[in-house]
Amino acid sequence: MLGFEQIILGIVQGFTEFLPVSSSGHLAIISKLLSIEPQISYFAALHFATFLAVFMFVKEDVIEITKGLVKKDKSSMDLSFKLIISTIPAVIVGLLLKNFFTSFYGSLKFIGLFLAITGIMMIMSDKINHGTKSMYDISHKDALLVGITQAFAILPGISRSGSTLFTSVYRGMKKEDAFKYSFIMSLPVTAGAGVLELSDVALTFESIVGLVFATLSGLIALSIVKKLIINNKLKIFGYYCIIMSILVIMFL
């Protein structure tokens, strides 16, 4: 893989990991357009870069939760347990069904279909405005359902952030809290995926630059998503995903 291509993939990963449009689907599409053999290990390693972006963006909430755990605060302990519940489905799917799900990277038709599903979820998200729960108030069932949707986001074309945001607001969470919960719960999954695959990636200067670009573009994307979810503008991404779905299915 050429250095220029690694930088391009890093930028694509950084933006699309957090914009609810599916980073895995876009990485597969860009790889096809640039005639690059899909590098699943490098794609996963890029998740470590986006982990850093999320951590920098929500570090105050993470610090607050950590302080609560040290003080044995009940609400912080309960929220931490819910975050663990939300993480378990993705861990199980990642360990047991990784090869099955990653096999879809080679089928752009399936990726196009999954992008359409992501688009529909984003359009529906804007129509849900009844949320009153904070991330501390959600039930354990809510946490499990959000975790299950995160697990299915291993499919290229299904957005992790999009599906978890949709499920969170559908289950009655306030949109700003849905944003926080969605990205805080992503920390163990993205860190784990990145660390597990780093050993299979040649850390050249170009690949490291790609990781840096993924982190920086991720911070920008996080700011955009936070603003748009609060202002009920996720439909913009919904229409984009549906258009991309049509283009991918018809022309690639």
Phi, psi and omega in degrees: 000129182287155181301317179301319181293322179295321178295317178300314180296325177296317179294316179299315179298314183300314181288311189280345175296326185254327170292134186284066183227002178078105178292318182296320178296318181290323177296321178293319180293314180297320178300320179295315182294326180268004180058043177257134173295126181309122182259086185301320180296318180291322177301317180292321178298326178298335177297331178295324178294319180287335172301316180298321180296315180297314182301317179295328185281326184246020186300327180295319178293320179296318179296319180297316179296317180298316178299320178297322178294319179298320180277359182059038176291130186298316183293322178292321178294320180292318178297319179298320178296320179294322177297323177295317178301319181291336183274329187304313182301320180293323178295315181298312180297318181297323182279323187263330188237017184304311183296322179296312183290321181289345177296338180286346178299335182273357182244101180292335178295316177295319179300318177299318178297315181294326176298321179297320178297316177300317180300316180297319178299321181290321178295318179293327181301321181292338182274353180261113184229020185260009186295132178232349184277141167273172180292343176280340187267347185294155180276169177293329176295317177303313182299319180294317181296319177297320179296322179295319179292326176296322181297320180289345180288359173292341176290128179294122183115335174269117182283128177296310181295319181296314183290322180286324175297315180300311182295322180297312181289327177297326180275008171098014179277142174299146191295324178293322178289326176299320177299311182298312184297317182303318185273330175295319181290344180281343186302310180296322184291312182291323178294315180298315180297319181292314183295319182297328185262347183302327181294340180264002183251132175283111183278076175278172177303318183294319181292324178294319176300321177299319178295321178296315179297324178297319180294312183295314180292330177296319178298319178296315182297321179300318179297320180295312183296317181301317181292317185286326179292322179292326181266016178054050181241017181293341178302334177303315178289328178298312179295322179299314182297321180292319177297315178299320179301314181297315181296318181294314183294323185276326191241347182247000000 
